[in-house]
Amino acid sequence: MATWIIDPTHSEVHFKVKHLMISTVTGTFGTYEGSVETANEEDFAGSKVSFSADIDSISTGQEQRDGHLKSGDFFDVENFPKLTFASTSMEKVDDDTYTVTGDLTIKGTTKQVTLKAEFGGIMGDFYGNTKAGFDISGKINRQDFGLTWGAVTEAGGVVVSDEVRLAFNIQVAKQA
């Protein structure tokens, strides 16, 4: 059994959402943490994954938009400061692909989601640490989590799409 911890220096947590259905806005969470507990140090099948991100660390590159996202119209950071994910299964699809299913909680609402995790491999770094890398992707419907602002404009158009694409580049470090 081994425990692996996210290395935030070599990881990124992104999301993408359509604005007015004509362009894409990319956002990131700058403060997050997570771990992977494996039964087998070389194979991540059956692992338990946990992850959390601080909502206050959200950034889209626009301070005014970020403030709106932190408000009660969206994430309501004062009442719900973190989003969390706890896996219920991690299944190996092939040599370099896993599906990770688990409970995602945003704004006090928990829904099951399934994500694709592309395994980049295991490598030792210059300091003697063992690292593993994953590119994780998936989609969620923001309305499932109570993020309903901007679904329809007065003119009948959509301000913010319901579909949110997730793209995480994660490097984990094996703990001694």
Residue frames relative to the residue before (quaternion, step in Angstrom):
aa qw qx qy qz dx dy dz
M 1.0000 0.0000 0.0000 0.0000 0.00 0.00 0.00
A 0.0130 -0.7957 0.6052 -0.0200 3.56 -1.06 0.80
T 0.2405 -0.7323 0.6168 0.1598 3.52 -1.23 0.59
W 0.1256 -0.7716 0.6231 0.0260 3.52 -0.96 1.02
I 0.1754 -0.7890 0.5850 0.0677 3.60 -0.93 0.93
I 0.5386 -0.6207 0.4568 0.3405 3.59 -1.00 0.80
D 0.2589 -0.7225 0.6257 0.1396 3.51 -1.05 0.91
P 0.2660 -0.8160 0.4877 0.1596 3.64 -0.11 1.22
T 0.5636 0.6011 -0.3840 0.4166 3.60 1.21 -0.38
H 0.7876 0.2572 -0.1178 0.5474 3.56 1.14 -0.66
S 0.6225 0.5065 -0.3435 0.4878 3.58 1.14 0.64
E 0.1049 -0.7733 0.6226 0.0585 3.56 -1.28 0.46
V 0.1414 -0.7727 0.6158 0.0615 3.56 -1.08 0.81
H 0.0366 0.8272 -0.5526 0.0949 3.57 -0.31 1.31
F 0.0528 -0.7431 0.6605 0.0935 3.51 -1.37 0.31
K 0.1635 -0.7684 0.6127 0.0866 3.55 -1.23 0.54
V 0.0265 0.7867 -0.6142 0.0553 3.54 -1.01 0.91
K 0.4676 -0.6732 0.4989 0.2815 3.57 -1.06 0.75
H 0.1773 -0.7443 0.6357 0.1020 3.55 -1.12 0.81
L 0.8387 -0.0121 -0.0684 0.5401 3.56 -0.75 1.14
M 0.5098 -0.6831 0.3736 0.3658 3.56 1.35 0.37
I 0.6517 0.5161 -0.3239 0.4517 3.61 1.23 0.33
S 0.7902 0.1263 -0.0865 0.5934 3.59 1.21 -0.32
T 0.3902 -0.7203 0.5320 0.2142 3.54 -1.26 0.43
V 0.2011 -0.7439 0.6287 0.1047 3.54 -1.04 0.92
T 0.1897 -0.7737 0.5973 0.0926 3.55 -0.91 0.97
G 0.0499 -0.7917 0.6088 0.0098 3.54 -0.99 0.87
T 0.1949 -0.7623 0.6058 0.1179 3.51 -1.32 0.35
F 0.2658 -0.6684 0.6521 0.2398 3.48 -1.40 0.21
G 0.2911 -0.8041 0.4999 0.1368 3.57 -0.67 1.10
T 0.7601 0.2687 -0.1636 0.5686 3.59 1.18 -0.48
Y 0.2347 0.7513 -0.5747 0.2241 3.54 -0.62 1.18
E 0.0827 -0.7738 0.6243 0.0680 3.53 -1.32 0.25
G 0.1176 0.8014 -0.5810 0.0797 3.54 -1.18 0.42
S 0.1508 -0.7786 0.6033 0.0839 3.50 -1.34 0.30
V 0.1945 -0.7257 0.6469 0.1306 3.48 -1.37 0.39
E 0.1240 -0.7708 0.6218 0.0615 3.57 -0.86 0.99
T 0.1076 -0.8187 0.5639 0.0121 3.54 -0.58 1.20
A 0.4236 -0.6640 0.5507 0.2763 3.54 -1.22 0.58
N 0.7599 0.2108 -0.0934 0.6077 3.55 1.17 -0.75
E 0.4534 -0.7401 0.4318 0.2456 3.58 -0.64 1.10
E 0.7220 0.4262 -0.2448 0.4869 3.61 1.17 -0.43
D 0.7549 0.2846 -0.1516 0.5711 3.60 1.23 -0.38
F 0.3002 -0.7970 0.5046 0.1418 3.56 -0.74 1.07
A 0.3885 0.7099 -0.4977 0.3120 3.63 1.24 0.10
G 0.8107 0.2417 -0.2022 0.4935 3.55 -0.96 0.91
S 0.4276 0.7194 -0.4535 0.3064 3.59 1.25 0.07
K 0.3291 -0.6864 0.6061 0.2305 3.51 -1.33 0.38
V 0.1197 -0.8019 0.5851 0.0148 3.54 -0.71 1.15
S 0.0149 0.7648 -0.6440 -0.0062 3.56 -1.05 0.80
F 0.0040 0.7953 -0.6019 0.0727 3.54 -1.05 0.86
S 0.0615 0.7680 -0.6375 0.0014 3.55 -1.17 0.61
A 0.1298 -0.7703 0.6203 0.0709 3.55 -1.19 0.65
D 0.4194 -0.6814 0.5425 0.2559 3.54 -1.08 0.80
I 0.4282 -0.7189 0.4886 0.2471 3.57 -0.62 1.14
D 0.6284 0.5602 -0.3414 0.4179 3.59 1.01 -0.74
S 0.6548 0.5128 -0.3149 0.4572 3.62 1.23 -0.32
I 0.3818 0.7361 -0.4817 0.2833 3.61 1.26 0.15
S 0.0464 0.7918 -0.6071 0.0488 3.55 -1.04 0.83
T 0.0854 -0.7763 0.6237 0.0330 3.54 -0.97 0.97
G 0.5896 -0.5856 0.3573 0.4263 3.56 1.30 0.11
Q 0.7089 0.3488 -0.2365 0.5656 3.58 1.30 0.02
E 0.4118 -0.7591 0.4509 0.2255 3.57 -0.35 1.25
Q 0.6586 0.5100 -0.3167 0.4537 3.60 0.92 -0.87
R 0.6593 0.4897 -0.3045 0.4825 3.61 0.94 -0.86
D 0.6366 0.5297 -0.3332 0.4507 3.59 0.96 -0.84
G 0.6361 0.5223 -0.3195 0.4695 3.59 1.01 -0.81
H 0.6455 0.5066 -0.3169 0.4757 3.58 1.00 -0.80
L 0.6493 0.5181 -0.3202 0.4555 3.61 0.96 -0.81
K 0.6757 0.4855 -0.2884 0.4738 3.60 1.08 -0.67
S 0.5864 0.6140 -0.3544 0.3918 3.60 1.23 -0.42
G 0.7164 -0.4436 0.3402 0.4175 3.54 -1.35 0.05
D 0.5434 0.6119 -0.4059 0.4068 3.61 1.18 -0.37
F 0.7868 0.2156 -0.1108 0.5677 3.58 1.12 -0.66
F 0.8818 0.0408 -0.0046 0.4699 3.60 -0.42 -1.21
D 0.2207 -0.8061 0.5214 0.1724 3.63 1.19 -0.45
V 0.0601 -0.8690 0.4911 0.0055 3.54 0.78 1.17
E 0.6014 0.5743 -0.3746 0.4101 3.64 1.04 -0.59
N 0.7657 0.3402 -0.1847 0.5136 3.58 1.00 -0.79
F 0.7835 0.1879 -0.0859 0.5861 3.58 1.18 -0.55
P 0.0783 -0.8773 0.4723 0.0333 3.60 0.44 1.22
K 0.7871 0.2455 -0.1401 0.5483 3.64 1.17 -0.34
L 0.2164 -0.6714 0.6729 0.2228 3.48 -1.36 0.31
T 0.1252 -0.8120 0.5687 0.0394 3.58 -1.03 0.74
F 0.1054 -0.7516 0.6469 0.0740 3.52 -1.31 0.47
A 0.0080 0.7660 -0.6425 0.0192 3.56 -1.00 0.91
S 0.3705 -0.7611 0.4868 0.2156 3.57 -0.56 1.14
T 0.2506 -0.7246 0.6201 0.1661 3.49 -1.32 0.54
S 0.7892 -0.0357 -0.0071 0.6130 3.59 1.27 -0.33
M 0.0616 -0.7405 0.6665 0.0609 3.52 -1.31 0.50
E 0.0273 -0.8378 0.5424 -0.0557 3.53 -0.34 1.31
K 0.4096 -0.7018 0.5334 0.2350 3.54 -1.03 0.88
V 0.2567 -0.7644 0.5780 0.1253 3.56 -0.83 1.08
D 0.7479 -0.1589 0.1216 0.6330 3.56 1.01 -0.92
D 0.8097 -0.3144 0.1722 0.4646 3.60 -1.25 -0.12
D 0.8283 0.1749 -0.0790 0.5263 3.59 1.01 -0.67
T 0.6847 0.4321 -0.3035 0.5023 3.60 1.15 0.49
Y 0.0549 -0.7682 0.6378 0.0101 3.54 -1.06 0.89
T 0.2334 -0.6865 0.6471 0.2359 3.53 -1.32 0.24
V 0.1390 -0.7745 0.6154 0.0465 3.52 -0.94 0.98
T 0.0600 -0.7888 0.6117 -0.0045 3.56 -0.65 1.15
G 0.2265 0.7854 -0.5524 0.1631 3.54 -0.98 0.80
D 0.5961 -0.5695 0.4520 0.3407 3.48 -1.41 -0.06
L 0.1346 -0.7746 0.6173 0.0298 3.52 -0.68 1.22
T 0.0881 -0.7930 0.6024 0.0246 3.57 -0.82 1.02
I 0.0722 0.7591 -0.6391 0.1006 3.52 -0.78 1.17
K 0.8593 0.0054 -0.0310 0.5105 3.55 -0.93 0.96
G 0.7243 -0.4715 0.2306 0.4471 3.56 1.00 0.90
T 0.6482 0.4779 -0.3195 0.4993 3.58 1.28 0.06
T 0.1620 -0.7934 0.5836 0.0604 3.56 -0.87 1.01
K 0.0308 0.7719 -0.6318 0.0640 3.55 -0.93 1.03
Q 0.4679 -0.6488 0.5178 0.3034 3.53 -1.21 0.57
V 0.0183 -0.7793 0.6263 -0.0112 3.56 -1.00 0.90
T 0.2089 -0.7441 0.6178 0.1446 3.53 -1.26 0.49
L 0.1175 -0.7993 0.5893 0.0084 3.53 -0.83 1.08
K 0.3758 -0.6824 0.5768 0.2458 3.54 -1.25 0.52
A 0.0829 -0.7904 0.6064 0.0240 3.57 -0.88 0.97
E 0.1638 -0.7746 0.6068 0.0700 3.55 -0.58 1.21
F 0.3160 -0.7792 0.5239 0.1358 3.53 -0.61 1.24
G 0.2695 -0.7958 0.5274 0.1262 3.56 -0.72 1.10
G 0.6360 -0.5246 0.3306 0.4593 3.56 1.25 -0.34
I 0.4125 -0.6601 0.5691 0.2649 3.52 -1.42 -0.03
M 0.0577 0.7963 -0.5948 0.0942 3.56 -0.91 0.95
G 0.4000 -0.6734 0.5642 0.2611 3.53 -1.23 0.56
D 0.3196 -0.7405 0.5510 0.2140 3.59 -1.04 0.68
F 0.7363 -0.4446 0.2946 0.4164 3.57 -1.32 0.03
Y 0.6975 0.4632 -0.2603 0.4809 3.59 1.26 -0.34
G 0.6118 -0.5839 0.3412 0.4102 3.57 1.27 0.20
N 0.5092 0.6367 -0.4262 0.3920 3.59 1.25 0.20
T 0.3295 -0.7100 0.5847 0.2133 3.56 -1.17 0.63
K 0.0738 -0.8086 0.5835 -0.0159 3.56 -0.77 1.12
A 0.1085 -0.7477 0.6494 0.0866 3.54 -1.30 0.48
G 0.1901 -0.8069 0.5529 0.0838 3.56 -1.08 0.71
F 0.0552 -0.7834 0.6191 -0.0017 3.52 -1.18 0.76
D 0.1785 -0.6986 0.6762 0.1513 3.54 -1.23 0.64
I 0.0946 -0.8222 0.5611 -0.0124 3.55 -0.49 1.25
S 0.0265 0.8043 -0.5915 0.0493 3.56 -0.89 0.94
G 0.1896 0.7653 -0.6033 0.1203 3.50 -1.28 0.47
K 0.3106 -0.7197 0.5855 0.2068 3.52 -1.35 -0.03
I 0.0538 -0.7620 0.6433 0.0512 3.52 -1.19 0.65
N 0.3851 -0.6569 0.5843 0.2807 3.54 -1.33 0.28
R 0.4145 -0.7494 0.4578 0.2387 3.58 -0.46 1.19
Q 0.6222 0.5588 -0.3519 0.4204 3.60 1.05 -0.67
D 0.5544 0.6048 -0.3862 0.4217 3.60 1.18 -0.49
F 0.7450 0.3791 -0.1928 0.5139 3.58 1.20 -0.57
G 0.6186 -0.5908 0.3314 0.3981 3.59 1.20 0.43
L 0.5050 0.6083 -0.4408 0.4250 3.58 1.24 0.36
T 0.1143 0.8692 -0.4627 0.1317 3.55 0.42 1.27
W 0.4674 0.6932 -0.4529 0.3096 3.63 1.18 -0.26
G 0.8422 0.2343 -0.1628 0.4574 3.56 -1.10 0.75
A 0.3437 0.7523 -0.5025 0.2518 3.57 1.17 0.37
V 0.7969 0.0116 0.0179 0.6037 3.60 1.03 -0.77
T 0.3538 -0.7278 0.5489 0.2093 3.57 -0.95 0.91
E 0.6791 -0.4634 0.3668 0.4354 3.56 -1.29 0.15
A 0.6818 0.4723 -0.2803 0.4832 3.58 1.12 -0.63
G 0.6015 -0.5970 0.3460 0.4026 3.58 1.29 0.03
G 0.5624 0.5936 -0.3928 0.4208 3.59 1.25 0.04
V 0.4773 -0.6458 0.5147 0.3004 3.55 -1.32 0.18
V 0.3334 -0.7373 0.5541 0.1957 3.59 -0.85 1.01
V 0.7913 0.0466 0.0248 0.6091 3.57 0.85 -1.04
S 0.4457 -0.7022 0.4809 0.2776 3.58 -0.75 1.01
D 0.5461 -0.6055 0.4693 0.3389 3.54 -1.23 0.49
E 0.6757 0.4920 -0.2896 0.4663 3.57 1.06 -0.77
V 0.0689 -0.7622 0.6436 0.0097 3.53 -0.94 1.02
R 0.2329 -0.7708 0.5806 0.1209 3.57 -0.75 1.08
L 0.2280 -0.7744 0.5821 0.0972 3.54 -0.93 0.98
A 0.0420 0.7802 -0.6219 0.0522 3.57 -1.03 0.84
F 0.0308 0.8014 -0.5909 0.0870 3.54 -0.33 1.31
N 0.1319 -0.7305 0.6651 0.0807 3.56 -0.99 0.92
I 0.0140 0.8502 -0.5190 0.0874 3.53 -0.23 1.30
Q 0.0728 -0.7429 0.6637 0.0476 3.52 -1.03 0.91
V 0.1181 -0.7907 0.5988 0.0476 3.55 -0.88 0.99
A 0.2725 -0.7536 0.5818 0.1389 3.54 -1.16 0.73
K 0.4266 -0.7007 0.5168 0.2447 3.54 -0.85 1.02
Q 0.3316 -0.7539 0.5390 0.1765 3.54 -0.89 0.99
A 0.5221 -0.6596 0.4505 0.2989 3.56 -1.06 0.80
